[in-house]
Amino acid sequence: MPTTRVVFFADEGGCPVLDWLDRLPKKIQAKARVRIERLAEMGHELRRPETDYLRDNIYELRWRFQSVNYRILYFFHRKEAVVLSNGLTKEDRVSPREIDLAVERKAVFESDPAGHTYSEE
């Protein structure tokens, strides 16, 4: 199975998901990295409990550490690219407001993928 390219959404403020991950403890960052690698390996084939469909073509990448639930919201853009669009913690389920933000970012990304893909320069 071919791997899925994982890219990160960026806006004028930077890369929200990477900024969020940078503020987390190293152990949680490591768990996030494993989930992102699994997403790259499995793409659309990745299933619960690692991922779940929310709505409006938005999915959540999930992991738990101690009693905290961590989530990264993403969507598939074309067949080969996966775009991570948001991160959050602690809730048992993703709030509608967070999903709405992911849907907005998805629309922004789709209007200009090259302009809203994070790259280290």
HELIX and SHEET records of a PDB file:
HELIX    1   1 PRO A   16  ASP A   22  1                                   7    
HELIX    2   2 LYS A   26  MET A   42  1                                  17    
HELIX    3   3 GLY A   43  GLU A   45  5                                   3    
HELIX    4   4 PRO A   96  SER A  111  1                                  16    
HELIX    5   5 ALA A  114  HIS A  116  5                                   3    
SHEET    1   A 5 ARG A   5  PHE A   8  0                                        
SHEET    2   A 5 ALA A  81  THR A  89  1                                        
SHEET    3   A 5 VAL A  68  HIS A  77 -1                                        
SHEET    4   A 5 ILE A  58  PHE A  65 -1                                        
SHEET    5   A 5 THR A  51  ARG A  55 -1                                        
END                                                                             
